[in-house]
């Protein structure tokens, strides 16, 4: 099923927050703009960070109704770009699920101050990286490489080189100070607050040790169009084969090889320790490079930049303490452990991505 970014992000009660289904009259009003039958039942699927989703059973079949809720990705131009890209990639034979066009030819419908899109419902399931055979890891790398090449084909050329900024460790130190104070003051104080304190202090030490290795902005690998959020819960499998790449909300221009590096860390990490399965990473990266999406030198630059980004990144704690949003809490322990492991195994990680 197409069900959005349904990473297991829980609220402070430990339950996964669910969107309320649209009222029957709202669903009916939306569906009347399509040749999609009359609604029989509407039920929410797991809530994403950037959208809400609903499984809609109608007299004509089953659909996925997506409600765009995040201001940064719900602009009409951004949604239109996502829809054009998925349709173009689908026409090239890649596993995407283009939206259904309404009777007026549009793929976005506005209702009650929100924007919606209707998609075919695709049966399937998600697969974690450890569930993939080594050959399937290679197939995954090939798939991402082909997606990147196809996105370059259907979009105008991108002038190179583009200067890509890197995290400023001075600003990171200021953020660490703020988060330490917020963690100490958080009530009720729990084990995650204590872990946050330990990891923040640890990260301060790592930045002191590695701050001189900040990547130069001009040393970024080539910029291109990328999916923007390539991870296991945005890829749908049926049997051994991927059938749909989901949630193109973050489609945009980024250093292309960085998405390959980042994607492999999300597919092939241990859920508790964060350590990467370097055998699977190697097969994935070899296939990505063989597809023609990046050279070994570009992958090396991407590895260094993603490592630096993770060294300076605290988005999960910022959600917890600055926004009072606890949905990312379960992701923090493994993510915080991974960067420590990565610093210790930097050369081995680099070798897995480049050889």
N, C-alpha and C positions, 0 to 999 in steps of 0.2 A: 504494500500500500504506500501511496505517497502521503507521508505524515509529518513533514516538516522537520525542524531541528529538534528531535525528541530525545536529546541527551538527557540522562537521568539527573536533572537539576531540580532539587527539592526545595520547598519553602521551609521556614523555620520549624514547622511541625513535623517535618520529615515526609510529608505527602507530596506527590507530584501535582503541581497546580494544573487545573484543567480549565479550558475556556468554556464558558456557558454556550450552549448551542443557540444559534439565531432562532428567533421565534418562527413558527411555521409560516406566518404570513410574510415574514422577511425572506425566508428561503423560497417561498412560492413566488414572491415578486422578483427575486433574482433569477430563478429558473425560467420564468416566463420570457426572459430576454434570450433564451437559448432554445434550441430544439432538443431538449433534454428530458421531456416528460414532466409529470407532476410529482412533487415530493411525497414519498411514503414515510420516510424516517430520516431524521438528522441527528447525528451523534458526534461529539467532539473526539478528536484524536489527541495524542499527547501534545502539550503546548510547547511551541518553540520560542526562542528568544526574540525572533524578528517577525513572527506571524502566529496566527491561530489557524487551526485546520479542522475541517468537519467531513465526516463520511456521509454522503448524501445518497440514499436509496430512492430511486424514482421509478416511475412506470416504464421508463426506457432503459434503465440500467443503473450502474453505480458510479458515482463521481466523487472527486475530492474538491471541496470548496475551500479556497484559501482566502483568509482575511489578512490584509497587510496592515500591521499596527505600528511598526517602528518608523519614526519620522525620517531617519536617515536613509531608509531603503524603500519607503512607500511613495516616493515622488512619482508622478505619472511618467516622466521621462525615464526614470530608473526601471520601473516595471516594464515599460515598453521595450527597453533595451534587453531586459532579461528574456522576454517573450520572443523577441526577434532572434536572439541567439539560440535559444533552445529549439526553435522551429528550424533554423538553418542547420544546426548540428544534426537534428533528427533527419533532415533531408539528405545529409551526407552519410547516414547509416549509423550514427552514434546513438547510444542508449539514453536519450532524453525524452521527456514527456511534454510536448508542447501543449499550451492551453487550448481549450475549446473556444472557437470563435462564436460570438453571439450572432443573432440574426442581422445586426447592423455591421458585422464584420469586425467589431472590436473584441479584444480579449480581456478588457478590464471593465468592470461594472461598479459604479459608485452607488452606495446605498447608506442612508443614515450617517453620513459623515465618514464612512469607511470605504476602502476600495477592495474589491473582490475579484478573484479569477477562478474559473472552473476548469478542472483537469480530469482526464480519464482516471479511473481508479485502477491501479496496477497491483496485482497480487504479487507478493514476494516478502522477503525478510532481509534483515541486516545481518552481516557476518563480521565478527571481530577478526583482526589480523591473524591471531593464532589459529583460527579456524581454516585459514587458507593454506593450501599446499604451496610448495615452493614454486611450482609452475603457475599457480594462480596468482602468486605474488608478482611474478613476472608479467602475467597478463594484465594485472592491475596497473603496473608501471607503463606498459604499452598503451593501455586505455587512456591514462592521464596525458601521456605524450601526444597521442592522436587528438585528444580534446584541445590541448594547447595549440597544436598546429592548425586544427580546424577553426579555432577562434581567430587565429591570425589570418586565416583565409577569408573569413566572412566579415572581418572588420577592416577599416582603412589601415594602412601601414603606420607603425609607431616609430617616430624618429628616435634614433639612438645617438649617443647615450643619454639617458635621463638620470639626473642626480637624485638619488634616493637617500633621505636622511636616516640617521641612526640614533638610537636612544642616547641621551645625554646622562652620564653617570652622576653629574652634579644634581640634576633634577631627580634622579632616582634616589639619591641619598636623602633629599628633602622628603620624598614620598615615604621612604622607610621610616623616617622620624615620625611623620604623621600617622602612619599605620600602626607603629608601635604604641603610640599614645591611645589610639582608638581601640586597639586590641586590649590594652590594659584596662580601659574604662568600660569595655563591653559587658553588659549584664543581660542574662545570667552568664557568668564566666564559665566556659566549658573547655573540654580538651582541645578543640580546634583553636580556641584563642591562645592556649599555651603553645600549641604547635606553630601557630602563626608567629608568635614572639620568637621562638627558637629559630625558625626558618628565616625570619627577617634579619636577625643578628648574624646568622650564618651567611646570608646573602651579602650583607655589608662586608664581611671578610672576603668573600669571593670577589667582589667588585674592587676591593683594595688590591687584591692579588692580580687581577686580570684587566684592570681598567686601562692599562697601556695598550691593550689589544683591540680597542674600539675600531671597527671597520671604517674605512674612509667612504664618505658618501658616493664618491665617483667610482668606487670599486665594485659597485653592484653589478650582478649579471644583467643581461638584457631584459628590459621591461616589455611585457606583453599582456594580452587579455587572459585572465585566469578566472576559474570558477569562484575562488575566494574563500571557500569553506569546505575543502575536500576532506571528509572524514567518514568513518564507517556508517554513521547514522544518516549520511546524505548519499548513500549508495545502496540501492535495492537489488538483491539477488533473487533469482528463481533457479533453484538447483545450483549448479556450479557457475552459472553465468550472470554477470551484471545485466539488469534489464532497465534500470533507470538511475541516472544521476539526478539527485533531488536538490531543491532549494538553491536557486541561483541568485539569492538576494544580494550577495556580496560580489557579484560579477564586476570586474573592474581591471584597471591597469596596475600591475605589480611586477616586480622581478619574477619572471616565470619559473625559473629553477627553484626559487624559494618555496613555491607552492608544492613542488615535488618533495623537497626536504621536509617541510612542515607536515605534509600529508602522510609521509612515511612514519614520522614520529607519532602521529595520531592512530595509525593503523597498527603499528608494530611495537607497542610499548607494553611493559608488564603493568597490569592494573593497580598493583600495590607499590612496587618499587620504582616504576617509571622507566626502568632500564630498557633499552631498545634491543630487539631481536635482530642482531646485525646480519645474520644469515639471510633473513627475509628482506631486510633493508637493502642488502647488496643485490639480490635478485630483482627487486623492484627498481632500483636505480639503474642497473645495467640495462633493463628493458626500456626504461624511460629514455635513456641516452641513445639506445639503439633505434628508437623511433625517430630520432633526429630532433628532439625537443631541446637538448642542451648538450654541451661538451663537458668533459671531465673538469676542465678549468672553471666553467660556469657553475658546475655543481659545487666545486670547492669554495667558490666565493659565496654561494648560497648557504652552504653549511655554516660558514663563519658568521654570516649575518643573522641567520636564524638562532644560532647559539647565543649571540650577543643580545638579540631581542629577548630570548627567554631569560637571560641573566638579569635583565632590567625590567622584566614584566611582572606585575602583581595584579592583573585585572580581576582575578577571583577574589582577592582580599579587598580590592576597591569596591567590588559589588557588595561584599559582606558588610564592610564598615562605612563606606561613604554613601552607599545607596540603600542600605538596609535590605538588600536582596540576597537571599541565601540559596538561590537555585544552583550556584556554581560551587557551593561548599564541598560536595563530595569529590570534586575534581582536584581540589587543592593538594591533598597529601601526595599523590603520585606525581603531579606536575612539579611540586617543589622538590621532591626527591630526584626527579629526572635531571634537573640542571646540575645538581651536585655530582651525580654519576657522570653526566656528559663532560663536565670539567675534568674529571679524573680520567676519562676514556676518550679524550678529544681526538687523538691521533687514530684510534681504532674506528671511531665514528666517521671521521673524514675518509679513511681508507674504504669503508663500506659503501660510501656514497660515490666514490670516484674511481674505484678499480673493479 
